[in-house]
């Protein structure tokens, strides 16, 4: 992880993620007597799902966010993560993004296993800070991991994507600017996502997708992230090069997840 970098509003979230990581490591050290068996993800399914003939939807499950607050209205408190995941799948989603960070997003690694019966590849979206976070993602049931380029030196980022490949995990590296994109390309992930939200300020840059998506080489799956609420938003992202879109808040606020996914995906490639 980059040392001494000013992370702005992201700082408290990273501190919480580091504390949670340390706690999980202590638990593993106290509960295992031998080395954990090396399991494997199903990264090939993740990649195949995003290389379909039409734009692919990565549908996110998250209970809250620092910018939007709670995303489960009171009349839906009885809904489970699996209920929503099945709705996304029925509506045409290709991949599930599971926000597993607990302190600020109220997620849990257990959610990865909870949504397995929905049948879609599962991307672990979190603030993953090192190799142990990649290894544990396989054990938690992830098929792919999201890595935030700004958190790592280029050599570290390459090492993490290489480890993920060895464990047969798919990789989505998230960028916001040209410097981060250069590091992402060098890391050779399966997909590169352009986050329209600046993680230093949490402000959405309306021009980020148009500026950055065309710069992603064709060999990588280009993903548009953040600021996508309507079918027209998806259409604009596709027009500038997106092959997939990651949508969270707009889907989580919908009372009918299947219908919401179907509306977003009513886009001609």
Secondary structure, DSSP 8 states (H G I E B T S, - for coil): --SS---GGGHHHHHHHHHHHHHHHHHHHHH-SS--------HHHHHHHHTSSS-EEEEEE-SEETTTEE-S-GGGTT--HHHHHHHHHHTT-SEEEEE---TTT---THHHHHTGGG-SEEEEES---SHHHHHHHHHHT-SEEEEEGGGS-HHHHHHHHHHHHHTT-EEEEEESSHHHHHHHHHHT-SEEEEESEETTTTEE-TTHHHHHGGGS-TTSEEEEESS--SHHHHHHHHHTT-SEEEE-HHHHT-S-HHHHHHHHT----
